[in-house]
Structure formats: C-alpha cells, structure tokens
C-alpha cells in the first residue's frame, strides 16, 4: 500500500516532490496545509486532494496521514517538524532541516523516542549517478589517492533582484534562516561530505548582501592530505564543471545535482571514459526527486534503521559544517541566539 503523506509548503519544490512521489507509486498525497485555506484548496485540487487545512493542529491530528513532507521557509522547519513528530508522523524535511545543530539533535532524539523516521531530503545524493560516483571513487578507487576536488553550484535567483530592489525575500532573510550557503551551497557541501566524509576543518569567504545573509562565496573543506574548493552563489551563474583529482586521473561531473555525465580522464593512457548511467529527465521547472522518493519509501516500509542512520550521520555533519561556516562570518539566525 502507498504511504499516505501530507505537505506543508505549496511551492514549486513541493510540486516536484508530489510528481516524483506519484511516479514512484510508493506514495499517495493525502492532505495539504497552507496558512490560507483557499490556497490549500487550490493546490490540493491540482492533484485531486480534498483534505485541506489552514490549521497545523488539525492537519497533524488527521489519522489518515502517515508522513509529512515539509518545504516551508527554513526558519519554520524546526517547529513544524517537532509538531509532526509529536503527532507520530514520519517527517521528510527539506534542506536545510533546521537552523542549528541543537535543533537537529532535538528532532532526531524525538523521532527515536516516537519510533518513527526523520529524513532530511537531500535529493542529489540519492541520484543513481551520484551513487555511481561514490562507487568509482570509494569502492573501486578508480582515481587512487585523492589530490583534491572542486565543486560548483551557482545559479542567479530572481529573488536576488528583489534584494537589489530593496526587498527582503524569505530566502535572503536572517529571520527566516536564509542565505546562499543553506539554500544552494548546501548541495556541494553535502556532495563532498557524502563522498569524502567529515572534513578536518573548514573556512568560508562569503559575499554578504544588503539583508545580512550571504549571497554566495567560496568554501574550503580540509581533509587529510587534500582539500575541496566549493564555489556557490545565488547572485550569479556559473557553468563550471565539478572535478575530483587523483593520482590516476581526473573525474569531471556536469554538476552537483542532476548528474548526467561522469568522465574519467586517465593521464597515463590519455583515454577518457564515460561512466555515468542513464539519467532521468524531468520536465521543467520540476527537478528529479523520483530516486529519493523510492529510497525514502523503502526505508519507511522496511524500517531500515541502518540506511536512516547513515542519512542522519550525513545530516549531522552537514549542519555542523555549515553552522561553523556561518558563525565564522557573523551570519547569525534567531535560533543561534537562543
């Protein structure tokens, strides 16, 4: 039987999740929450869902809902996820899961006490081709000793235009735990951590915009014997590929999300080999979330605690690293001051 789920957040990423969930045949949209009932009804009608709420208390008390997908503004994640867990609903929480490590600790502890799952929805590390990359780097050790890596994710946000016009959109607001690092930078940071593990240390040189958050910047993650450079931004575009360098060559990836190309150049043979498998194309503006939908459903259905624990481990490292990077540069959220 499909897992019945509700959604908080009626935006494009929620459309992507619902589309992927339906394609997987593992999930069934059961309920929609919005602060405005009319908006909840309009959104639900697109998917034939008539269970709509403008009250979180009533939403979470609906016994027909087994899980909830939360894609609200970052600063609301902790409170809403905690309410969901107390109601014994499995939680799929869009990145960044919380504003601080302390909040994330609290949620994971509560999930364990309730006997349910909390999963941070990092779609890109569930992609089939990301798992190919993990295998060839870590299991096959195709590159031999690693010398370094460079990962980029920079995409101009239309909401940055709002910032330039004197406005403060949620994603560029300190009050809503915004900024490029937690919105876009988190992708290459997670990409690196899921590939190489926890760095020994990290530094960040951000560009701080008018609203007090970072609009982009350069991160250095230091590992034993090598470093990873990360360039991310919501204030400009970059088409630079991502690369991993090793004794046995260079692997070039087309990006940190939606991976369709993984090329290994061997400097000894001068041969380039394509290693990527088939890529799931998704109609824009949606993004590929089907592989994570399948995996998350499997974890819940099989009660796979070991797989959930590995995702928890990655989430804990990512928020630890990102929080340190923010605090190094005085990017402080309300949750940091509590």
N, C-alpha and C positions, 0 to 999 in steps of 0.2 A: 504494500500500500504506500502511496506517496506521502511524504511528510507534509503536514499542513503548516503553513507559515503565514505570519503577518509581516507587514512592512511599516517602518517609520522613515519618512523621507520620500517625498513624491517628486523626485528629480530624475535626470537622465541616467544616472548610475543605477537607480532603482529599476528603471525600465530595462537596463542591460541585465540586471540580476534576474528579474522576472522572466525575461525572454530565455535566458540560459537555463533557468530552473525548469521551465516548461519543456524546453528541448531535451533536457536530460531525462524527463519522465519520472524523476525521483521526488519532485516537489509539487505541491498544489497551493496556489495563492488562496488564502482563506480570509484574511482581514487586512484592512488599510486604515492607518491612523494619519490624521493631519490635524493641525490646530484649528482648521476651518472645516466644518462638516461638508460644506458644498465642494471644497477641493478634494476631500477624501472620496466623495461620491463620484465626482468626475473622473478621478484617477482610477478608482475601482471599476467603473463602467467600461474602461478600455479593455479590461481583462475578464469581464463578466463576474466581478466580485461585488456582492451586495452587502457584505459585513463591513460597515464603515463606522469609524469612531472619531470624535474630537475630544475624547476623554481617555487619558492613558490608563486610569484606574479601571474603567470599563473594558478597554482594549485588552489589558493583561488578564482580566478576570474571565475572559471567554475561554471556556474549557475545550473548545474545538480546535484551538491553536496550539501546536506542539512547539513551534520555534518562531523566532522573530529575527528579521534582517533589519539592522539599524544603520541608516545612512543619513542621519541628521547632521547639523553643524557640529564640528569637532567638540566644542565645549559642552555639548549636551550628552555626549556618548556615555559618560560615566554614570550619571544619574539615571538615564533611561535604561541602560544595561543592568544596573543594580535592581531597578524595579522589575525588570523582566526575569532576572534570576530568582528573585524572591517569590515570583509567581510560578517558578519551576518551568520556565520556557527555555529551551536551548537558544543560545544567542550567537548569531553571526554578525560580527561588529566590524563595520567598515574601518579602514585605516584612517588616521591613527586611532587605535582602540580607545585610548584615554590621553589626558594631558600630561600625566606624570606616572612614573613607575609605581608610586604608592597607590594610586588609584587602580592600576592594573593588578597589583598584588591583591588588593581587596576583592576585585571581581573574580579572579581565579580562585581565591580561597572560598568565596561564596558559592561558586559553581561546584566546587568539590563537596562542600557541605550539603548542597542540594542534590548531588548525584546527577548533574547534567553537564552539558558541554558549553564552553565559551570558546569561540574560534574567531581570531582576527582574520578578516577577509583579504588576504594578500593574493589576488588572482594570479599575478605573474609568476610566482614560484610554483604554481600548480600546472602551468602550461607544459604540454608534452615536450616541447623543445627545450624548455629550461631544465627539465629532468634529463634530457639528452646531454646538455652541457655539464650538469653535475656528474653524470656518469663518466664522460670522457676526461674530465679534469681530475675527479677524485677517485674513481674506481679504476679506470683504465690508465690513468696518469699519462695521458697522451702527450702532455707538454713536459713531463719530467718535473724537475724542481721549478717552482713558480718564481718569476723575477718581478712581477708587478701586474697591475691592471688599471684600466681607465674606463669608467662608465659615465655615460651622459644621458640626462633626460631634461631637456629644456623646451618648453612649449609656451608661447605667449598666451596669456589669459585675457579674454575680453574684459574680465573684471579688473585687470590691472589698468585698463583705460579708465574705469570708474575711479580708481585710486588717483590717477593723474588729473582727473576732473574734480578732485576734492572730496570724493565719497569714501566710505569705509565698508566695503562688502565683507560679509562674514569671514570669507577665506583669507582676507587681509586684516583681520581684526584680532588684537590681543585678547579681547574679552571673549571671543569665540575660539581661542586656541588655534589661530590661523598662521599662515606663512608658507613660503615655498618649501622649506625643509620638510614639514609634516604633511604637505599635500603632494608634492612631486618628488622632492629629494628622498622621501622615504622609500620610493621604488628602487633606485640604485643602491641605497644603503642596505635594504633588505636583500637585494640581489647579491650583494657582496657577502653579507653575513650568512645567508643560506648556502653560499658556495664555499666560503673560507672559514666560517666560524666567527667567534668574538675577537675583535681587534685588541691589541695590547693597549692602544691609546688612539685618540682621535683629535683633530683640530678642524676649525671651520673659519673661513673668511667670507662673511656674508655681505650682501648689499642690503642695508636697512632702508626701507622706503618710508614715506611720509607717515604711515599709520603705526610705525613702531615694530613691524614684523619684517622678516627677511623676504625680499622678492627674488632671491637667488643667491648663489655663492659657490665656493669651491671647498670641498671636504677632502681631508687626507686621513685615511684609515691605516694605521701602522700594524703590520703583522710581523711575525718572526722571520726576518730576512727579506721582507718585501713590503711594498706599500700599494695602496689603492687610491687613485685620484677620482673624485666624483665631482662632476660639474652639473648643476641643476639650476633651473630658473623658471619662473612664471612671467618674467618681464622681457624675455627674448626667445627666439627659436634657435635650435641647433640640430643639424642633421649629421653630426659626427657619430661614427660607429662606436661600438664598445669593443674593447680588446682585452685579452688576457695573454700575458707574455711568459714564456718559459724557455727552458734550455733546449727543448725540442720544437720550438717554433712559436707562432702566434695564432691565437684563435680570434677571429673577428665575428662579432654578432651584430645584427642590424639594429638592435636596441635592447633596452631592459624590459620592455613589455612587447607583446605581440610578436614573438620571435619567429621569423620565417627563414632566416639564413644563419648558419654557423659554419664558417670556413676556417679550415686549419691549413696554414702555410708552413711547410717544413723547409727551413733554410738550407738543410743539408742536401735534400733531393730537389729543391726548387719546385716542389709539387704542391698544388692547392687542392684540398679535398672538401667537398660539401658534406656536412654531417647532419644537417637538420632533416627532420622527417616532415610529413605533411603538416600544413598549417591551416587552422580553422579560420576561414574568412567570416567576418561578421559585418552585416550591413550597418553603416554609419548612421547616427552617431553612437550606436551601441559599441561595446568592446567585448572581447572574448572572456566570458566568465563560465562557459559550459564545463570546462575541466575542473574548476573549483567546485561547481555545483555538484558534479558527480562524486568528487572525493569527499566533500563535506557530508553528503547524504550517506556515503558508505561508512564514514566514521560514526555517524549517529546510529545508523541501522545495525552496524556490527558492534557498537560500543567499543570501538578501537581506541582504548586508552593510550596505547603507545604512540600511535600516529598523532593523537591530540596533544600528547606531552611534547612531541618534537616540535609541533607548531607553537606550543606555548613557550618552549625554550627560545625559539627564534624571536617571538614577540617580545619576550622579556629583554633580550639583548638589544633589539632594535630600539625600544623605548629608552633603555638605559643610555645607549649611544646618542640618540637624538636629543634627549633631555640634557645631557652633558654639553653637546654642541650648542644648544640654545642658551644654556646658562652661562657658558663661556663668554657669550656675546651680549648678555643682558636682555635676552628675549624672554621675558617672564610673563606667564599667564596668571590669572587669578588663582588657579589651583597651586601654583608654585609658592604662593604667599600664605597658604593656609597651614 
